[in-house]
Amino acid sequence: MLNALPKVHDKRFHLLRTRPAKLHADKGYDYPRCRTAVKLRGITPRIARRQVEEKSRLGRNRWKVERTFSWLLNYKKLAVRYGRRSDLFLALGLLASSLVCFRRLHFNF
């Protein structure tokens, strides 16, 4: 999944990076192989440690992801996947993402 990330525009240096600078992940990814895989790609891992870090530290960034998943799961076809075809699931996911972005932009102005 890390290899498939699109290029990211780095605002500080006004250039395109091939990968993001940091990766935030929860305690489920606290394994040496995950940390090594991220470091090999030149990304700084910010992975919460199991039984060391409290939940609220990583939650400062994680809530944005959880909120977005919640918005996407408001669409029943995405919440409960009955179909077998992955291309239709991807199309519905893209459509739902577009609708979420449209509503956020439309109601913020």
Secondary structure, DSSP 8 states (H G I E B T S, - for coil): -GGG---EEETTTTEEESS-SEEEE-GGG-SHHHHHHHHHTT-EEEE--TTTS-HHHHHHHHHHHHHHHHHHTTSHHHHS-----HHHHHHHHHHHHHHHHHHHHHHH-
